[in-house]
């Protein structure tokens, strides 16, 4: 039987085996490099590298800014295709970012997105415009597009009104930043519509609590309408409902106050007739308590 190898002999053998392996690998690499060179000289491998690097003949060529811009206008006005138009305007901004047409195209892309009903993209483009060009004469319009996009997405009164809150904030921004612009008056009209929606939501919840005979919870909702949304069409009903809720829990002075304020500010309202009859049914008359929160709220608004 052969004697077992010593530890030194084992290491020496492994070392020699490693040298042979590395030498064989080096020979293979040289051979591969030679073959690549041959292929390149024959055109085969050269084609391969051209594909990896990109053929210069296929390189992208920018189109003139005015050509792209006019194509966008044509698609907007002649073909009534705002979605395709927005892509053309975006190309102007992408290919010619420092040109004057890039600034105009950014605003036009926001306008095109708005007309296409793509409100989120409109908000994105218009926000970018306001950020990049805050001193531009068209910045007011860009801000108005943001607000209008939010406003046009106001949901049904039965749903969450987070979008309505965002619309109100955006509309108030137009009025605050550009009070003398032509868009400020339009923003004020839309602002009233958005506020009316929030008041309608409060009234809906208040009626729900009234049905459940949770009068305290209902009063809190109607109070929000009276204090925050006095200029909406819902304030008349809110005062009538407050008369009913306060009568139901026996706080007659507040019921009388609600009816009196309703009669003073909206004497021809059908809601006043209901509130008046309700107070009279309890042997009382509408009478304003000057210390009531309702009196203070209406005096603050100049309606008391």
N, C-alpha and C positions, 0 to 999 in steps of 0.2 A: 504494500500500500504506500502511495506517495505521501511524503511528510507534508503536513499542513503548512501553508505559507505564513511567513511572519507578517506582522502588521506593516512593517516598512515595505515588504515586497508587494503587499496588496495595494498600498497607496501608490507605489511606483507604477504598477500595472494600470491603475485607474488614470494616472496622470498621462501615461503614454497613449491610452485609448482616447482621452480627451483631445490630445494634440492631433491624432489622426482624424478625429471627427471635425475639428475646426479647420484643418487643412482641406478636407474634402468639401466643406461648405464654401470655403474661399474659392476653390476651383470652379464650383457650380455657379457662384455669383459672377465670376469673370466670364464664364461661358454664356450666361444669361445676358450680361451687358453687351457682349459681342453680338449676340443674336439680335438684340434690340437695335444696335447700330446698323446691322445689315438690313433689318426690316425697314428702318428709317430711310436708308439709302434707296430702298426699292419703292418707297412710298407707302407701304402698308402700315408701318407703325407711325409714320408721320401723320397719316389720316386719323389714326387713333388719338394722337396727342392734340390734333386740331379740334377734334370733337370735344375733348376735355376742356381745352382752353376757350373754345368758342370760335367759330369761323368768322373772320372779319367781314366777310361778305354778307353775313346774316345779322350784323350788329344793328341795334335799334337806332333809328334816325328820328330826331325830334321834328315835330311838325311846327310850322310857324304859329305863334300865339294868336295872331289875328284870324288865321284860318280856323283854328279850333274854336275860338270865341264866336265867330260868325256862324259856324256849324251849330253851336249850342243855341244861338238865337233863332236859327232857322227851325230847329227841332222844337223849340218852345212855341214859336209864333205860327209857323206854317204847318207843322206836322202834329202839333198838340201832343208832344211826347216829352213831358217834363223829366221823366226818369232818365231817358237817353240824353237829354240836354244836360242834366246835372253831371253826367259822366264826362261830357265834353268840357264843361267848365272846370271840373276837377283836374282834367289833363293840362289845362292852361296853368293852373297853380302848381301842378307837379313838375311839368317840363320847363316852365319859365317862372320860377318862384319869386324872382326879384323884379319882374316887369310890372308896369302899371296895369296891364290887363289881368295880371294874376290877382290883384286886389279886387278889381271889378268882378272877375270870375268867381271869386270866393263868395261874394255877396249874391251873385246870380245863381250859384249852386244851392245856396240856402233857400232862395226864392223858388227855384225849381223843385227842390225837395218838398217845400211846403205845398206847392200845387199838386204834387204827386201823392200827398197824404202821408209822406214819410216824415213824420214830425220829429222823431228822435234825431234823424240825420240832419234835418233843418236846424234843430237846436244846436247840434254839434258844430255845423259850419258857421252859423251866425255867432255863436259864442267865440269861436276862433277869430272871426272878423273883428268883433268888439275888442278882443284881447290884443290883436295885432295892430288895429287901426282905431284906437279910441278917439282920436281927434278928427277923424274923417267926417265930412258932412253926412255920410250915409250910415254912421254908427247908430243914429237914432232909429233908422229903419231896421237895422240888424237886431237891435234890442226889441223892437216891436214884433219882429218875426219870432223871436224866442217866446215872448209873451203870448202871441196869437197861437203858437204851436201848443203851448200848455193849455190855453183856454179851450181850444178845439177838442181837447181830450178830456174835458170835464165829464165825469161819469154820471150815471143816473143817481138820483137822490138816495136810493136804497143801498148804494155801495159806499165803500170807503172814500172819503173826500180829500185824501192826500194830494191828488192831482189838482184839485180846486185850490188848495192852500198854496201850491207852487205857482199856479196861474196868478193868484192875487199878488204874490210876492214879485213876480216878473212884471206884471202890469204896473204896480206901484214903482218899480224901478224905472220904467219908461217915463212916468209922470215926474218922478224925482229928478232924474238926470237930464231930461229933455222937456221941461215944462212949457216951452214956447214952440215946440215943434208941432207939426200937423198931426203927429201920431199920439200926442198926449191926450187930445180930446177923444179920439177913438178908444184909447186905453181906459179913460174914465168911464165910458159907456160899458165896456166889457167888464170893468171892475165891478160895476153895480150888478151886472148879471152874475158874476162869480160870487159876490157877497150874498145875493138873493138865494143862490144855491145852498150856501152854508146855513142860511137862516131856515130854508126849507128842511134841511136835514135835522136841525134842532127841533123844529115844530113836529116833525114826524116822530122823533123819539119822545117828545113831550106828550103827544097824543097816546102813544103806546103806554106810557106810565099812567096817564089818566084812566085808560081802560082797566089797568091793573089796580086802580085806586091808590097808587103810590103818589100822592099829591105833592109831597115834598120834592121828590125827584123831578116831577113834572114842572114845578115852579122854577127849579134851577135851570131847566132847559128854556123855558119862556123868558126867564130873567136874562139869559144870554142874548136872546133875540132883541129884547128891549134895550139892553145896554150896548150891544155891539153892532146890531143891524137895524137901527132905528129908521134908516132911509129906505129899507126894503118894504115890499108889499105885505110882508108877513107880520109886521109890528101890530097891525090892527087886531088880527086874530090872537096874537100873543097876549095883548091886554085883556081881551075878552076871556081867554082861557085862564089868565091870572085871576080875574074876577071870580070865575067859577071855582078855581082851586082854593082860593082863600076863603070863599064862602063855605066850601066843603069842610075845611078844617077849623072853621070858627074864627078866623082872623078877619073880622068884618071891616075894620078900619082900612086894611090894605085892599080889600075887595072894593070898598067905596072909592078909594084913591084910583085904582086901576080903571074903574068905570068913569070916573070924573075926567081923568087925563084922556081917555079914549074919546069921550064926548067933546072935550075942548079942542082936540087936534083933528078929530075925524067925525064931525057931527053928523055927516050924511052916511056914515058907514053902517052897513047891515049888522056888523059886529057890535056896534054901539047899542043898537036896539036890543040885541040879545043880552048884553051886559046890564043895561038899564032895567030891563024886565026882571032879571035875576036879582038885582039889588032890591028892587021894589017888592019882590015876592017875600023878602025877609023883613018887610016893614021899614026899609031904609031908603035913603036918597044918595046918589053919587056925591061924594064930598072928598076933596083932596086934602090929604094929610101932608103938609109941607115938609115934614121930617122924614117922609118915606123915601126909600131908595129910588122909587120910580120918579118922584118929583125931582130929585137931584139929577137923575139921569137925563130927564127931558130938559131941565134948565141948562144943563151942560151943553146940550145940543142946540139950545135956542128954540126949542119947540114947546116949552112949558108956558 
